[in-house]
Amino acid sequence: MAEMPAPKVKRVLEFHIEMKHFDVDAALILCIDPRWWNPRAANPSATIVEFVKAKGWSFVPLTEAGGIKLLVSGDPKDAVLKQAMFQRIEQEIELHHPKVLGLTVHRDCGGYGYAEGFDHDPGKENARLYGDLWKAKNVLEEKFGARARTELYIFDGKGVEEVSF
Ligand SMILES: [Zn+2]
């Protein structure tokens, strides 16, 4: 490897944040789908930031294609990533003490094969998403329930739904 040259650095944005540690209200498990993250995306009224503002939460995002899909996967190919995700959740609980683990999925998710993956049948899609939320709630409550409560949410083009069992 070549010797590292002196780095050229310029500040491209200025702001003033007090860099002290703080705990968050929620750790959210979210899909990486850019529609939920970008101001110019198709559904700017349904972004993650609007959601947490409406909840009044500070938060940390834990992102994965499909949101919670990985956490309930029984596919042996997912085992390593799934274990890593559990470690990331554990770390977040240790570091930032969220009181809530927000488990999320969204409709028309690439991780689930988009709406096509359910033959454009909202009933089939809902059955899978509700089922995965139910499984994720049970798995995470078993692992972390003594330290944080779970809340379940579904995002779509019209907003966010809370699901409870
Ligand atoms: Zn997605």
Residues whose N, C-alpha, C, O or C-beta is under 5 A from the ligand:
A	BS01	ZN	C31 D33 G66 C109 G110 G111
